Amino acid sequence: MEEKYIFQTNPQKSANKVTINSLMMGSLFFILTLIITLDPNKFSPAIIFQLFLAVPMLYVSSLAYSKIGYWKETFEWDALGWFTNTIGNLFVINAIGLLALKFSQTLSVLYFSLFCLLMIIYTFINIRQNKKILFEKIFKLVFLLVIVFFGGILFIL
């Protein structure tokens, strides 16, 4: 009997994520250098904390996703890649929302609300097109919303 995993390996998707992660890490290095140059005290520690931690998350995600192309058993690499990729990207999403708070609480609330609403719509469409992935997509949505709540929304309440 074949085991059913919440993560389904897709080598092409994994290769794309490695490329995207590389671009994101390059952007983060630039942004962090800019923050340090301008004055880190102008930015919330929550913003800086999440931007710095996004870098190792995205790096490890790239390493894990690169294994999928040539390892026979890929479940653990795919799971590690997904978790580190998702957390790294959500740290960036949260940092942008917290940066919006520097301009306006309304803007920050709109930003996080729009992001959450769009992710709920995205998940709904995904489930509607393939009902077999209901548990996987609900798990991923709840995980995402928890990270966004504790890393972003909680700071604006």
Secondary structure, DSSP 8 states (H G I E B T S, - for coil): -----SS---HHHHHHHHHHHHHHHHHHHHHHHHHHHH-GGGS-HHHHHHHHHHHHHHHHHHHHHHHTTT-S--HHHHHHHHHHHHHHHHHHHHHHHHHHHHH-HHHHHHHHHHHHHHHHHHHHHHHHH-GGGHHHHHHHHHHHHHHHIIIIIHHH-
